[in-house]
Amino acid sequence: MNRIVSNQGGGERTTHSFRKPVLKRALIDFNQLYRKSRLFLEYVLLPGINDSEKDAREAAGFGRGLKTTVNLIAYNPGSRPLDFAAR
């Protein structure tokens, strides 16, 4: 299991957890079942959590070898900033 960990705000805590091998297997199965379809993967880059160049390259490469388009989205707080302490 891979975890994205935030150590902002003085304490380390997991903000997101997922199973990459399970997701990758599901994407492979989908591509084999629906050969004419393209998958679009959306990945939000959160400041200080998963917005490094390494994180972006890993996310972009996740669909490599599959019929996918990976969209990397820079987090835009709009009028409400991202606040992990509120949760």
Beta strands, then each sheet from edge to edge (+ up, - down):
strand 1: 2-6
strand 2: 13-18
strand 3: 39-45
strand 4: 68-74
sheet 1: 1+ 2-
sheet 2: 3+ 4+
end
